[in-house]
Amino acid sequence: MPEEIREPVDIHRLIRRHPAEVAEILAALREEEAVELLRRLYRRRAAAAPLGEMEPDEAAKLLAELNREEAVQILSHMEPDDAVDLLAELPPEVVQEILSRLESREAKELCQLLAYPPDTAGGLMSPEAVALPGEMTAQDAIEHLRRVAEEAETIYYAYVVDEKKRLLGVLSLRELVLARPETPIRNIMQSEFVSLPATMDVEDVARTFDKYNFLALPVVDKAGKLLGIVTVDDVIDVMREEATEDVLRLGGILGGEDHPLDPPRSSVRKRLPWLMGLVLLNMTVAAVVSRFEATIAQVAFVAALMPLIADMSGNAAAQALSVAIRGMAVGTVHWKDLPRVMWKELRVGFLAGLALGVQIGLIATLLWRRPFFGAVAGLALAGTTVGACLTGGALPFFFKRVGIDPALISGPVATTIGDLIGILLFLGLATAFMSYL
């Protein structure tokens, strides 16, 4: 793609390409080149769709380089939900200036969407839902859909409402087309339907789409009034963003997305704070080790297995942790399921610990020719595996319970606790049975 865009751009060919492809070209250009290309697209009224396909923060940077009149015109032609995402990345004073230049209807619509937190169904929705009165006939409904087709973001379903705009039912286009022309749509609508509260968290929205496999779902307020729709393409974006965020948080990167080709200073700013925090957290392990300096000094070969015990405890905790966080993310386990999860991890830890204990016990016996040392190492690793599995399985539930993102802090805490259990158990047993080693 970069090689392609270094050639002079044929704007006529470019505007015939899919907006997502044009968005990729804009993102690959240097900022000044992207702004110039965006202006050329704007003059041909083809800038709104590609800008809506870009990441909101990247689109906002380009839009901020345009004059206010150009920015207003582009935003007025964007889908409302895309426009709101872009506006959320701009400074408040710029947002207010742009809104003041928009038509009153458009400005009011965007203000209403901006009022919803971005991580809710209300912040994700488009207000362009097709609402029809229940008394309308099938023929009238079809004619109405033809008139509004260009304005609506998408027409997967039509929604039947009463005089107060409260949602009464969902109308599939198939049923509408097959109905007799004079049939009231109230008679063919689906009165049992799934809707999204405007305050629903985006992760719950994604799970709802995954469960029911709809292409779009209506968003309602507390009174049941139809506010808009969330479409499946918006949910895919959310799932991608949430997955990226969770992966970065599991790695301790808190300062936003860290691209492989980002400048080193940018990556250091995002990674270093968490690494420095982990140094302090892991000092607890160093403090435990210092308590057993006498044991290590007298039986030096004990130190050879300390890294292995600590590493295996961290690995076991990480496995249990990953399973628990994944289950919570997709909604298959909740707080009430904690006892079942713990019982399962106890059995997993016991069986895996038994196998690992036998393995390390035999290896230690063969290497140092000290059967009792092999037994101590095996018992320590077995006990450590049980404790690590229980720790990794439980921590995400407790952090979620107190309002902390499990992906953010469970990993380092679980690893540190696992290390503590392993080192404390191993060195404790070695100290207790030192005379036999």
C-alpha positions as CSV (number, residue, x, y, z in Angstrom):
1,M,0.0,0.0,0.0
2,P,2.7,2.6,0.8
3,E,4.3,2.0,-2.6
4,E,1.0,2.6,-4.3
5,I,0.3,5.9,-2.6
6,R,3.6,7.4,-3.5
7,E,2.5,7.6,-7.1
8,P,0.3,10.6,-8.1
9,V,-3.3,9.8,-6.9
10,D,-5.9,9.4,-9.6
11,I,-8.8,10.9,-7.5
12,H,-11.4,9.7,-10.0
13,R,-10.3,6.1,-9.6
14,L,-9.8,6.5,-5.8
15,I,-13.4,7.6,-5.1
16,R,-14.7,4.5,-6.8
17,R,-12.8,2.2,-4.4
18,H,-14.4,1.0,-1.1
19,P,-14.2,3.6,1.7
20,A,-12.2,1.1,3.9
21,E,-9.5,0.9,1.2
22,V,-9.4,4.7,0.9
23,A,-9.1,4.9,4.7
24,E,-6.1,2.6,4.6
25,I,-4.4,4.9,2.1
26,L,-5.1,7.9,4.3
27,A,-3.7,6.1,7.3
28,A,-0.5,5.1,5.5
29,L,0.3,8.7,4.2
30,R,2.3,11.3,6.1
31,E,0.0,13.7,7.9
32,E,0.4,16.6,5.4
33,E,-0.1,14.3,2.5
34,A,-3.2,12.7,4.1
35,V,-4.7,16.2,4.8
36,E,-4.2,17.2,1.2
37,L,-5.8,14.0,-0.1
38,L,-8.7,14.5,2.3
39,R,-9.2,18.0,1.0
40,R,-9.3,16.6,-2.6
41,L,-11.9,14.0,-1.5
42,Y,-13.9,16.7,0.3
43,R,-14.1,18.8,-2.9
44,R,-15.7,15.7,-4.6
45,R,-18.0,15.1,-1.6
46,A,-16.2,11.7,-0.9
47,A,-14.4,12.4,2.4
48,A,-17.0,11.4,4.9
49,A,-17.2,7.6,4.3
50,P,-13.4,7.0,4.4
51,L,-13.0,9.2,7.5
52,G,-15.7,7.1,9.2
53,E,-13.7,3.9,8.4
54,M,-10.5,5.2,10.1
55,E,-9.6,4.9,13.7
56,P,-11.3,7.8,15.5
57,D,-8.1,9.2,16.9
58,E,-6.4,9.2,13.5
59,A,-9.5,10.7,11.8
60,A,-9.7,13.4,14.4
61,K,-6.0,14.4,13.8
62,L,-6.8,14.9,10.1
63,L,-10.1,16.7,10.6
64,A,-8.4,19.1,13.1
65,E,-6.0,20.2,10.2
66,L,-9.0,21.3,8.0
67,N,-10.7,24.6,8.3
68,R,-13.9,24.6,10.3
69,E,-16.2,24.9,7.3
70,E,-14.6,21.8,5.7
71,A,-14.8,19.9,9.0
72,V,-18.4,20.8,9.5
73,Q,-19.4,19.7,6.0
74,I,-17.6,16.4,6.3
75,L,-19.1,15.6,9.7
76,S,-22.6,16.5,8.5
77,H,-22.3,13.7,5.9
78,M,-20.9,11.1,8.2
79,E,-23.0,8.4,10.0
80,P,-24.0,9.9,13.4
81,D,-22.3,7.1,15.4
82,D,-19.0,7.6,13.4
83,A,-19.2,11.3,13.8
84,V,-19.7,11.0,17.6
85,D,-16.7,8.7,17.8
86,L,-14.6,11.3,16.0
87,L,-15.9,14.2,18.0
88,A,-15.0,12.4,21.2
89,E,-11.3,12.6,20.2
90,L,-11.3,16.4,19.7
91,P,-10.8,19.1,22.4
92,P,-14.1,20.3,24.0
93,E,-13.8,23.8,22.6
94,V,-13.3,22.4,19.1
95,V,-16.4,20.2,19.5
96,Q,-18.5,23.1,20.7
97,E,-17.4,25.2,17.7
98,I,-18.2,22.5,15.3
99,L,-21.6,21.8,16.8
100,S,-22.5,25.5,16.7
101,R,-21.9,25.5,13.0
102,L,-24.0,22.4,12.2
103,E,-27.7,22.5,11.5
104,S,-29.8,22.5,14.7
105,R,-31.3,19.1,14.0
106,E,-27.9,17.5,13.4
107,A,-26.3,19.3,16.3
108,K,-29.1,18.1,18.7
109,E,-28.7,14.6,17.5
110,L,-25.0,14.5,18.0
111,C,-25.3,16.2,21.4
112,Q,-27.8,13.5,22.5
113,L,-25.3,10.7,21.4
114,L,-22.4,12.5,23.1
115,A,-24.3,12.4,26.4
116,Y,-24.0,8.6,26.5
117,P,-20.8,7.1,27.8
118,P,-18.8,5.7,24.9
119,D,-18.7,2.2,26.5
120,T,-22.5,1.8,26.5
121,A,-25.1,0.8,24.0
122,G,-26.2,4.4,23.9
123,G,-22.7,5.5,23.0
124,L,-22.5,2.9,20.3
125,M,-25.9,3.3,18.6
126,S,-27.0,5.1,15.5
127,P,-30.2,7.1,15.9
128,E,-31.3,6.3,12.4
129,A,-33.7,3.5,13.2
130,V,-36.8,3.1,11.0
131,A,-39.8,3.5,13.3
132,L,-43.3,2.8,12.0
133,P,-46.7,3.3,13.7
134,G,-48.6,0.0,14.3
135,E,-51.7,1.2,12.3
136,M,-49.6,1.5,9.1
137,T,-50.4,-1.1,6.4
138,A,-47.8,-3.3,4.8
139,Q,-48.1,-1.4,1.5
140,D,-47.6,2.0,3.2
141,A,-44.7,0.6,5.2
142,I,-42.9,-0.6,2.0
143,E,-43.4,2.8,0.4
144,H,-42.1,4.6,3.5
145,L,-39.0,2.4,3.6
146,R,-38.3,3.3,0.0
147,R,-38.4,7.0,0.8
148,V,-36.1,6.7,3.8
149,A,-33.7,4.1,2.5
150,E,-31.0,6.6,1.6
151,E,-31.1,8.3,5.0
152,A,-31.1,5.3,7.2
153,E,-27.7,3.8,8.1
154,T,-29.0,0.3,7.3
155,I,-32.4,-1.4,7.1
156,Y,-32.2,-4.9,8.4
157,Y,-35.4,-4.5,10.4
158,A,-38.2,-1.9,10.9
159,Y,-39.5,-1.1,14.4
160,V,-43.1,-0.7,15.3
161,V,-43.8,2.0,17.9
162,D,-46.8,3.6,19.6
163,E,-47.6,7.3,19.7
164,K,-45.0,7.9,22.5
165,K,-42.3,6.1,20.4
166,R,-42.3,3.1,22.7
167,L,-41.1,0.0,21.0
168,L,-43.9,-2.5,20.4
169,G,-42.4,-5.0,18.1
170,V,-39.9,-5.8,15.4
171,L,-40.8,-6.1,11.8
172,S,-38.7,-8.3,9.5
173,L,-38.5,-7.3,5.9
174,R,-39.4,-10.8,4.8
175,E,-42.7,-10.8,6.6
176,L,-43.4,-7.3,5.4
177,V,-42.8,-8.2,1.7
178,L,-44.9,-11.4,2.0
179,A,-47.8,-9.8,3.8
180,R,-51.0,-8.7,2.0
181,P,-50.8,-4.9,1.2
182,E,-53.8,-4.0,3.4
183,T,-52.5,-5.9,6.5
184,P,-51.7,-3.6,9.5
185,I,-48.1,-4.1,10.4
186,R,-49.1,-4.6,14.0
187,N,-50.5,-8.0,13.0
188,I,-47.2,-9.2,11.4
189,M,-44.7,-7.8,13.8
190,Q,-42.7,-9.9,16.3
191,S,-43.9,-8.8,19.7
192,E,-41.3,-10.9,21.5
193,F,-38.0,-9.2,20.8
194,V,-34.5,-8.5,22.2
195,S,-33.6,-4.9,22.9
196,L,-30.6,-3.2,24.5
197,P,-30.9,-0.8,27.4
198,A,-29.1,2.4,26.5
199,T,-26.9,2.0,29.6
200,M,-25.8,-1.6,28.8
201,D,-22.0,-2.1,28.8
202,V,-20.5,-2.6,25.4
203,E,-19.1,-6.0,26.4
204,D,-22.7,-7.1,27.3
205,V,-23.8,-5.7,24.0
206,A,-21.3,-7.9,22.2
207,R,-22.3,-11.0,24.2
208,T,-26.0,-10.3,23.3
209,F,-25.1,-10.2,19.5
210,D,-23.1,-13.3,19.9
211,K,-25.9,-15.1,21.6
212,Y,-28.7,-14.2,19.2
213,N,-26.8,-13.7,15.9
214,F,-28.8,-10.6,14.9
215,L,-27.6,-8.1,12.4
216,A,-29.0,-5.2,14.4
217,L,-30.7,-4.6,17.7
218,P,-32.8,-1.7,18.9
219,V,-31.7,0.5,21.8
220,V,-34.4,1.7,24.3
221,D,-34.5,4.0,27.3
222,K,-36.0,3.1,30.7
223,A,-39.5,3.8,29.5
224,G,-39.1,1.5,26.5
225,K,-38.8,4.4,24.0
226,L,-36.9,3.6,20.8
227,L,-33.6,5.6,20.7
228,G,-31.7,3.9,17.9
229,I,-30.0,0.8,16.7
230,V,-26.7,-1.0,17.2
231,T,-25.5,-2.8,14.1
232,V,-23.2,-5.9,13.9
233,D,-20.3,-3.9,12.3
234,D,-20.2,-1.6,15.3
235,V,-20.0,-4.7,17.6
236,I,-17.2,-6.2,15.6
237,D,-15.2,-2.9,16.1
238,V,-16.0,-3.1,19.9
239,M,-14.8,-6.7,20.1
240,R,-11.6,-5.9,18.3
241,E,-10.9,-2.9,20.5
242,E,-11.7,-4.8,23.7
243,A,-9.5,-7.7,22.6
244,T,-6.6,-5.3,21.9
245,E,-7.1,-3.6,25.2
246,D,-7.2,-6.8,27.2
247,V,-4.1,-8.2,25.5
248,L,-2.2,-5.0,26.2
249,R,-3.4,-4.9,29.8
250,L,-2.4,-8.5,30.3
251,G,1.1,-7.4,29.2
252,G,1.0,-4.4,31.5
253,I,0.7,-1.7,28.8
254,L,-1.7,0.9,30.2
255,G,-0.9,4.0,28.2
256,G,-2.9,3.1,25.0
257,E,-2.2,1.0,22.0
258,D,1.5,0.2,21.4
259,H,2.2,-0.5,17.8
260,P,5.3,-2.6,16.9
261,L,6.7,0.2,14.8
262,D,6.0,3.1,17.2
263,P,8.9,5.2,18.3
264,P,10.9,3.7,21.2
265,R,10.2,6.7,23.5
266,S,6.4,6.3,23.0
267,S,6.6,2.6,23.9
268,V,8.8,3.2,26.9
269,R,6.2,5.7,28.3
270,K,3.5,3.1,28.0
271,R,5.4,0.2,29.4
272,L,7.8,1.6,32.0
273,P,5.3,2.6,34.8
274,W,3.9,-0.9,35.1
275,L,7.4,-2.4,35.0
276,M,8.5,-0.1,37.8
277,G,5.4,-1.1,39.8
278,L,6.2,-4.8,39.4
279,V,9.7,-4.2,40.8
280,L,8.1,-3.1,44.1
281,L,5.6,-6.0,44.0
282,N,8.3,-8.6,43.4
283,M,10.3,-7.3,46.3
284,T,8.0,-9.4,48.5
285,V,9.5,-12.5,46.9
286,A,13.0,-11.2,47.6
287,A,12.1,-10.5,51.2
288,V,11.0,-14.2,51.6
289,V,14.2,-15.5,50.1
290,S,16.3,-13.3,52.4
291,R,14.6,-15.1,55.4
292,F,16.2,-18.4,54.3
293,E,19.7,-17.2,53.6
294,A,21.1,-19.6,56.2
295,T,19.4,-22.6,54.5
296,I,20.7,-21.6,51.1
297,A,24.2,-21.0,52.5
298,Q,24.4,-24.5,54.1
299,V,22.6,-26.4,51.4
300,A,23.7,-24.6,48.2
301,F,22.2,-27.0,45.7
302,V,18.7,-25.9,47.0
303,A,19.2,-22.6,45.2
304,A,19.5,-24.5,41.8
305,L,15.8,-25.4,41.9
306,M,14.4,-22.1,43.2
307,P,14.0,-20.5,39.7
308,L,12.2,-23.6,38.4
309,I,9.8,-23.8,41.3
310,A,9.0,-20.1,41.0
311,D,8.6,-20.3,37.2
312,M,6.3,-23.3,37.3
313,S,4.1,-21.7,39.9
314,G,3.8,-18.6,37.7
315,N,2.9,-20.8,34.7
316,A,0.3,-22.7,36.6
317,A,-1.3,-19.5,37.9
318,A,-1.2,-17.9,34.4
319,Q,-3.1,-20.9,32.9
320,A,-5.9,-20.8,35.5
321,L,-6.0,-17.0,35.2
322,S,-6.4,-17.1,31.4
323,V,-9.3,-19.6,31.7
324,A,-11.1,-17.6,34.3
325,I,-10.7,-14.2,32.5
326,R,-11.8,-15.8,29.2
327,G,-14.9,-17.2,30.9
328,M,-15.8,-13.9,32.4
329,A,-15.2,-12.0,29.2
330,V,-17.6,-14.2,27.2
331,G,-20.1,-14.4,30.0
332,T,-20.0,-18.1,30.8
333,V,-19.0,-17.6,34.5
334,H,-20.0,-15.1,37.1
335,W,-19.4,-14.4,40.8
336,K,-21.9,-17.1,41.8
337,D,-19.8,-19.7,39.9
338,L,-16.7,-19.0,42.0
339,P,-17.1,-22.1,44.2
340,R,-17.4,-24.4,41.1
341,V,-14.4,-22.8,39.5
342,M,-12.4,-23.3,42.7
343,W,-13.4,-26.9,43.0
344,K,-12.4,-27.5,39.4
345,E,-9.0,-25.7,39.9
346,L,-8.3,-27.6,43.1
347,R,-8.7,-30.9,41.2
348,V,-6.7,-29.6,38.2
349,G,-3.9,-28.4,40.6
350,F,-3.9,-31.7,42.5
351,L,-3.6,-33.9,39.4
352,A,-1.1,-31.7,37.6
353,G,0.9,-31.1,40.8
354,L,1.1,-34.9,41.4
355,A,2.5,-35.5,37.9
356,L,4.9,-32.5,38.1
357,G,6.0,-33.5,41.6
358,V,6.9,-37.0,40.5
359,Q,8.7,-35.6,37.5
360,I,10.9,-33.1,39.3
361,G,11.4,-35.5,42.2
362,L,12.9,-38.1,39.9
363,I,15.0,-35.5,38.1
364,A,16.4,-34.0,41.3
365,T,17.1,-37.5,42.7
366,L,19.1,-38.5,39.5
367,L,21.0,-35.2,39.3
368,W,22.0,-34.8,42.9
369,R,21.7,-38.4,44.0
370,R,19.8,-37.3,47.1
371,P,16.4,-39.1,47.2
372,F,15.2,-37.0,50.2
373,F,16.0,-33.8,48.3
374,G,14.0,-35.1,45.3
375,A,11.1,-35.8,47.6
376,V,11.2,-32.3,49.1
377,A,11.4,-30.8,45.6
378,G,8.5,-32.9,44.3
379,L,6.3,-32.2,47.3
380,A,7.0,-28.4,47.1
381,L,6.2,-28.3,43.3
382,A,3.0,-30.3,43.8
383,G,1.8,-28.0,46.6
384,T,2.8,-25.0,44.7
385,T,0.8,-26.1,41.6
386,V,-2.3,-26.5,43.7
387,G,-1.9,-23.1,45.3
388,A,-1.1,-21.4,42.0
389,C,-4.2,-22.9,40.3
390,L,-6.5,-21.8,43.1
391,T,-4.9,-18.3,43.1
392,G,-5.2,-17.9,39.3
393,G,-8.7,-19.1,39.3
394,A,-9.9,-16.9,42.1
395,L,-8.2,-13.5,41.7
396,P,-10.1,-12.4,38.5
397,F,-13.4,-12.9,40.4
398,F,-12.3,-10.9,43.4
399,F,-10.9,-8.0,41.3
400,K,-14.1,-7.9,39.2
401,R,-16.2,-7.9,42.3
402,V,-14.4,-4.7,43.6
403,G,-14.6,-3.0,40.2
404,I,-11.0,-3.5,39.0
405,D,-10.4,-4.8,35.5
406,P,-9.1,-8.4,36.0
407,A,-7.0,-8.2,32.8
408,L,-5.1,-5.2,34.2
409,I,-3.8,-6.5,37.5
410,S,-4.6,-10.3,38.0
411,G,-1.6,-11.5,36.0
412,P,1.2,-9.8,38.0
413,V,-0.5,-10.4,41.4
414,A,-1.2,-14.1,40.6
415,T,2.4,-14.6,39.5
416,T,3.8,-12.9,42.6
417,I,1.5,-14.9,44.9
418,G,2.5,-18.1,43.0
419,D,6.1,-17.3,43.4
420,L,5.6,-16.6,47.1
421,I,3.8,-19.9,47.6
422,G,6.5,-21.8,45.7
423,I,9.5,-20.3,47.3
424,L,8.1,-20.3,50.8
425,L,7.0,-24.0,50.5
426,F,10.2,-25.1,48.9
427,L,12.6,-23.3,51.3
428,G,10.4,-24.0,54.2
429,L,10.5,-27.8,53.6
430,A,14.2,-27.6,52.8
431,T,14.8,-25.9,56.2
432,A,12.6,-28.3,58.1
433,F,14.4,-31.4,56.7
434,M,17.8,-29.8,56.2
435,S,19.5,-32.5,58.4
436,Y,18.3,-35.2,55.9
437,L,19.5,-33.3,52.8
